[in-house]
Amino acid sequence: MADNWTPEKRSEVMGRVRSRGNKSTEVAMARLLRQFGLAGWRRHLDLPGRPDFAYRREKIAIFVDGCFWHGCPKCYRRPKSNQKFWDRKVLQNQARDRRVNRLLRAKGWKVVRVWEHQLEARERVAKRLQRHLDEARARTNRGQSR
């Protein structure tokens, strides 16, 4: 489909589009959590970085990172136009991710990041999350038995 707008007009129009979250990856992750019985999570807690999913009791924050927006080393394809803008945008997103990771870890949270493309290997992701939950629950139980 041909673009009938000039690059300037396209930039203006796209600049007015406001994000509402990446619903497709969030829905896929929620479906995965339910399918594998990984209950107890909540969405968008009032935490640094607003995790996509969080287990408050276990202090596990889960982010599903889009391969394009977060610069996945496996999938990211640099756009052919406006490269400086996109390079800066992706680098800023990655810096923010590192900052959020540090803030959450400083508060005692385990941060789990799942790449969008990893959702295709549902069982592998579920096993990884289950392992983190088991470890967190074991720590919690040890702390309560003292």
GIJO-V220717 format. One record per backbone hydrogen bond with DSSP energy under -1.0 kcal/mol. CO is the residue of the C=O (numbers start at 1). NH is the residue of the N-H. E is the energy in kcal/mol with one decimal. If there is no record, write none. Layout:
CO_NH_E / CO_NH_E
This chain:
6_10_-2.8 / 7_11_-2.2 / 8_12_-2.2 / 9_13_-2.6 / 10_14_-2.8 / 11_15_-2.1 / 13_16_-1.0 / 14_17_-1.1 / 21_23_-1.4 / 22_26_-2.0 / 23_27_-3.1 / 24_28_-2.1 / 25_29_-2.3 / 26_30_-2.5 / 27_31_-2.4 / 28_32_-2.1 / 29_33_-2.7 / 30_34_-2.2 / 31_35_-3.0 / 32_36_-2.2 / 33_38_-2.9 / 34_37_-1.6 / 37_39_-1.6 / 42_54_-2.5 / 45_47_-2.4 / 47_50_-2.4 / 53_62_-3.5 / 54_42_-2.5 / 55_59_-1.1 / 55_60_-1.9 / 59_110_-3.2 / 60_55_-2.8 / 61_112_-3.1 / 62_52_-1.1 / 62_53_-2.0 / 63_114_-2.9 / 65_116_-2.4 / 66_70_-2.1 / 67_72_-2.5 / 72_76_-2.2 / 82_86_-2.0 / 83_87_-3.0 / 84_88_-2.4 / 85_89_-2.7 / 86_90_-2.7 / 87_91_-2.3 / 88_92_-2.5 / 89_93_-2.2 / 90_94_-2.5 / 91_95_-2.3 / 92_96_-2.6 / 93_97_-2.4 / 94_98_-2.2 / 95_99_-2.3 / 96_100_-2.8 / 97_101_-2.5 / 98_102_-2.3 / 99_103_-2.4 / 100_104_-2.7 / 101_105_-2.6 / 102_106_-2.3 / 104_109_-2.5 / 105_108_-1.8 / 110_61_-2.9 / 112_63_-2.6 / 114_65_-2.3 / 115_118_-1.2 / 116_119_-1.2 / 117_120_-1.4 / 118_121_-1.5 / 120_122_-1.1 / 121_125_-2.1 / 122_126_-2.8 / 123_127_-2.5 / 124_128_-2.1 / 125_129_-2.5 / 126_130_-2.7 / 127_131_-2.4 / 128_132_-1.9 / 129_133_-2.5 / 130_134_-2.9 / 131_135_-2.4 / 132_136_-2.4 / 133_137_-2.7 / 134_138_-2.3 / 135_139_-2.1 / 136_140_-2.3 / 137_141_-2.6 / 138_142_-2.3 / 139_143_-2.2 / 140_144_-1.6 / 141_145_-1.4
